[in-house]
Amino acid sequence: MVCLQELKAQDADFPIDDIRGAGYGAIWHGQKSWNGVAILARDSEPLEIRRGLPGDPDDSHSRYLEAAVHGVIVASLYLPNGNPQPGPKFDYKLAWFERLIEHAAGLLASGHPVVLAGDYNVVPTDEDIYNPRSWRKDALLQPESRACYERLLAQGWTDALRAQFPDEPVYTFWDYFRQHWQKNSGLRIDHLLLSPDLAPCLQTAGVDRWVRGQEHASDHAPTWVSLAREAD
């Protein structure tokens, strides 16, 4: 399965023919110029469950997509950045986070195996950033943002990347300023959360850092997990 964020394309412009040619089925929720999320499945068609996060019928941002793939519910999410803060954008970030927390509780209560994957735009702790000093005013590090993430984990989710690397720096994002990529001045803001029944299936997790070094690369590197479930 592949979860994509920041498509920055309308639905009609999503390259579905190329993706199918590569052997993947897909669903997507695009938006002109910004946002957009997608779920891809190898040799399978994702079964769409939900398009958009519940709780605000007036929210027009394409930030959440949920599907059933290979017996697992997977959500691709793009949490609001929230800058500048304080202000309306930060208020929207926190309100969106509250909706995610409520919906995630319902997913856990369903009893289905679930993966919540995406760009959370939250640096969970100071251990998840090269140097927090110059980022203290950023929405990604605000106590309110971190508290929301902690409340989400407290429901019983496992942060797969941190479970794999409990005691060492691991980053998923390097911005384009001040040679942050070259200096490994990164942040960990892309997270894959596993429901309690999937956590024991975690084999390994990682970040494909090399992709960030490619020409015209995204400022995010692919973050991944490998799961193995026993046959029924």
Stockholm file with secondary structure:
# STOCKHOLM 1.0

chainA/1-232         MVCLQELKAQDADFPIDDIRGAGYGAIWHGQKSWNGVAILARDSEPLEIRRGLPGDPDDSHSRYLEAAVHGVIVASLYLPNGNPQPGPKFDYKLAWFERLIEHAAGLLASGHPVVLAGDYNVVPTDEDIYNPRSWRKDALLQPESRACYERLLAQGWTDALRAQFPDEPVYTFWDYFRQHWQKNSGLRIDHLLLSPDLAPCLQTAGVDRWVRGQEHASDHAPTWVSLAREAD
#=GR chainA/1-232 SS CEEEECCCSCGGGSCHHHHHHTTEEEEEECCSSSCCEEEEEETSCCEEEEESCTTCTTCCCCCEEEEEETTEEEEEEECCCCCSSSSHHHHHHHHHHHHHHHHHHHHHHHTCCEEEEEECCCCCSGGGBSCGGGGTTSGGGCHHHHHHHHHHHHTTCEEHHHHHSTTSCCCSBCCSSTTTTTTTCCBCCEEEEECTTTGGGEEEEEECGGGGGSTTCCSBCCEEEEECCCCC
#=GC SS_cons         CEEEECCCSCGGGSCHHHHHHTTEEEEEECCSSSCCEEEEEETSCCEEEEESCTTCTTCCCCCEEEEEETTEEEEEEECCCCCSSSSHHHHHHHHHHHHHHHHHHHHHHHTCCEEEEEECCCCCSGGGBSCGGGGTTSGGGCHHHHHHHHHHHHTTCEEHHHHHSTTSCCCSBCCSSTTTTTTTCCBCCEEEEECTTTGGGEEEEEECGGGGGSTTCCSBCCEEEEECCCCC
//
